Amino acid sequence: LEIAGDSMAPVFRDGDRILVSPSIEPRRGDRVVVKTTGGEVMAKELARVTARTIELASLNRDYEDRILDRGEVAWIARILWASQ
């Protein structure tokens, strides 16, 4: 995948390419890519998972953290590698 935007700067920058694994269960603190059922795709840091929600953090403090209902998440994949 290719990063678009700067919500994960300075770790991931616009145009960086990343490799993700949908088969590895992400843990708190992992950097992940999430696709919502509405079609939005975002790279964030996994902050917390509860029975009802998935909390995502932006590394760039100019962007707000996100809390998604589990029903809103189509898939989540852990970022394994980035080319910068």
NORDA-V301276 format. One record per helix or strand of 2 or more residues. SS is the DSSP state (a for helix, b for strand). FROM is the first residue (numbers start at 0). TO is the last residue. Records with the same first field share a line. If there is no record, write none. Layout:
SS: FROM-TO ; FROM-TO
This chain:
b: 16-20 ; 30-35 ; 40-48 ; 52-56 ; 65-68 ; 72-82
a: 69-71
